[in-house]
Amino acid sequence: MQTVRRRLKIFLAIFLVVITAGTVGFMVLEDLSFFEAFYYNIVTMSTVGYGDIHPTKQASRIFAILLIVVGVGTFLGVIANITEMILLRRETQSRMRKVNMLLGVFFSEVGCKLLSLFSGYDQAIDEIREDLLVRPDWTEDRFSVAQKIVKKHNLRIDMRLIDLETLLAFLNIKRGFLVSLLENSVLIEQEEFGEALLALFHLTDELSCRDGMNNLPDSDRNHLAGDMNRAYKKLVEQWLVYMSHLKNQYPYLFSLAVRKNPFDPEASPIVLQ
């Protein structure tokens, strides 16, 4: 999209230069007023043919030929790039709808459960909990603020409390589902979410490599804490992106997601008001 937008700016700049040069050229060559020269120029570039006016001098005819060649080519370039940009925007919108549908399935099947589990053992969650309690009246700016706060914040899971065996069992049960997401070309194009999935797979592999979780030394638990906090943080960031999308596109899904907020200890799907 950026490449197309850059090309369009170049063609538009050339097109404006051609129009200016053509208008000035006809003013000089045909001794016309600005408006007449501009009209003359547009008629020439559009190749609709001369009806009421036509070049009267040899130099004007040569100039008109140059304008037709350069002007038509530039105009077609502008039209082609505008069309390509419209098609790319529609394609991007269609792809993003599919991406967010898959994100919804992910958070429903895996993401929200993991966020609820991780946040329950997060020693620092109270420092940012208020910024994760998404409300129905949140705006795009409020979501942006929450995303910036999460990016700067260090999430810290207490490894002494979390049940690693239960976590590993859950991840193994969902492994097939997560693999299917990695195989989806539409979803994996989202770099940030792809990194979140890879972080989850790495955590799963780390846990799977150990024969038992009960007698791990502190050094190994600290290593696992780093892997877990990495996956946890990326999931929180993607959850906020997903909630922002629901707010804008699917209010009824957003309403349920707010009521099931994994960071709210009192969350309940029951509508009380």
N, C-alpha and C positions, 0 to 999 in steps of 0.2 A: 504493500500500500504506500509506503514512504517513497519507494522508487517511482511509482506512477504519479504521485503528487509532485515529486520533484520535476519529472518530465513535463507535466502539465504546466507548471510555473514557467519552465523554459519556453515551451511553445507559446504560452500566452504573452510572454515578454517579447518574443520575436514577432508575434502577430501584431502587437501594439506598435512595435517599431516600424513594421511594414505599412500599417495604416497611416502612421504619422509621416513616414517618408513619402508614401504615395500621395497623400493630401498636399504636402508641401511641394512635391515635384510637379503636380498638375497646376498648382497655383502659379508656379514659375513658368512652366512650359506653355500652358494654355491661357495664362493671364486671367485666372478665374478668382472669384471670391473664395473665402474659406469654405463656406457651406457648399458651393457648387463644386469645388475641388474634392471635398469629402464625398459628396454624392457620386462624382465621377469615379473616385477611387473605389468605392463600394461596388458600383456597377461593374467595374473592371475586374475586381477580385472575385466577385460572385459568378462571373462569366455568363450573366444572363443576357448579354448582348446590348448594344447601343441602339436606343430608339430615338429619343429626342436629341441626344448629343453623341458625338464621336470624335476621336482624335483628329485634329486638323493638320498636324505637323508630323514630319518623319520622326523627329526625336520623341514626340509624344507616343507614337505607335510603338517604337522600340521600348520605351519606358513601360507602356501598357503590357507588352509581352512579358517583360521581366516581372511585373507585378502579378500577372496571372500565374506564372510558374511558381514564384516564391509564395504568393499569397494563398493560392489554393492548397499547396502542399502544407503550409503552416496551419491553415484552417482545418484541414483534414486531420492533422496531428492533434489539434486541440479537441476536436470531436471524438477522435479515437480514444484519447486518454481520459476524457470525461466519461465515456461509455465504459471503459475498462474499470475506472474507479467506482462507478455505480455497481457494476457486476461484482467487483471484489468486496464492496461493502455488504451487498446482499449475501454473498458467500460467507463472509465473516460472521454476519448476524446469524445465519443458519447454523454455522459451525458452533458458535457460542451457545445457541439454544441446546444443541446436542450435548455440548460439554457440561452445561449446568444441569441437564437432566441426569447425566452420569454422576455428577458431583452429589446430586440429591440422593441417588441410590447409594453411593459410597457412605455418606454421612448417616443415612438411615440404617445401613447394614453394619457398618464398622466405626466410622468416624466419631459419632456422638457417644458411643459406648466407650471408646478409648479416651475421649476428652473427659467424660464423666469420671472414669477411673483415674486418669492421670491427675486431674485437678483435685480429686479427693485426697491425694497424697502430696500435693504441691505446697511446700512451706511458704511460698511467696505469693500464693494466689490472692490473698486478701488485699495485697497492695494494688492489684489491678482488677479485682472482681467487679467493681462498679463499672469499669469500662468494657466489661464483657456481658453485662446484663442488658442485652439489646431490648429496646422498648419499641412499641408500635409507632411512636412519633419520631424515630430516628431519621435524620436526613443523611444525604451523601457525605456532607461535611463531618457529621458525627461519626460515621463509619470510618472515614479517613483518619480522624483523630485517634480512634480506637486502634486502627491498624498501626499507626506510628508508635503508639504507646507499647503495643505488644512487641514490635520489632526491637525496641530499645530495652525491653525488660528481660531479665534473666529468670526463667522459670526453673524451679528447683524441686524435683521430686525426691521425697524422703525414701531412700532405698531400704531403710530399716523397717518400713511399714508395708510396702507393696508386696503382694504375693506374686512372685515371679513365675511360679508353676501355673497359676491360674491364667496369668497374662499370656504365657507361651501357649497354653492349651487353646485359648481364644484365637490367637493369631494363626495357629495351625489349622483350626477349623475354617477360618476365613481365607486361608492361603489361596485356594483355587479361585475364589472371587477376586482377590487382589491381583492374581496373575492375569485374569481376564481383562482387568482394567489396564494393565501394562501393555497388553496386546492390542488395545484399542488405539488406533492411530489418531483418532479425533481427540481423545483425552490426553494422550501422551504429548501432544503438541503444546499443552499448557505446561511450560517449564517449571513453574513454581509447584504445581500439583504433582508433576512427575518427580520432583525432588522429595516431596513429602512421601510418596509411595516408596521410593528407593530407601528413604530413611527407615520406613516401617519394615521393609524387607531385610535391611541390614540388622535391625534390632532383632527380628525373628531369627535370622541366621546366627547371631551372637548367642541368643538364648538356647537355640537348638544344639549348639556345639558343646554345651555343658551337660555332664552326666547327671548332675544334681544341683539344686539351688540353695540347699540348706547350709552348706559349709564353705561358701565362697569367701575368700579373704577380702578385706576392706579395699585393697587395691583393685581387685576385679569388680567389686560392686561399684566403685567409683567410675571404672571404665564403662560399665553398663549404664550408669547414671548419665554419662555424657551422651551415649547413643539414644537413650530414652528421652532426655530433655530435647535433643535435636529433633526427633520425630514429633514430640509433643508440641514444640513451638511452631513447627511448620503446619501442623494440623490446625492449631489455633488461628494462624494467619489465613489459611484457606477457608476455615469456617466463617470468618468474618466476611471474606469475599463472597462466599455462597449466600450468607444471610442478606448481604446488600443486594444481590441479584434477586432473591425472593421478594424483598421489600418492593422492588421496582416492577417485577414482572408477574409474580404470583402471590397476591396479598393473602389468599386463603391458606397457602402453604406456609407463608411467613408467620401467620397467626399461630399455627400449630408449633412451628419451630421455636417461636418466642416462648410459648408455654412449656416446651420441653427443653429449655436452655440447659445444657450440661454443666454450666457454671453456677446455676442457681440451686442452692440446697433445698429450696422450697418449691422447685418446679413441679408442675402438675398439668397434664393435658386437660383437666376438667375446667370448663369455662365457669367462672364464678361471678362474672358481671355481665 
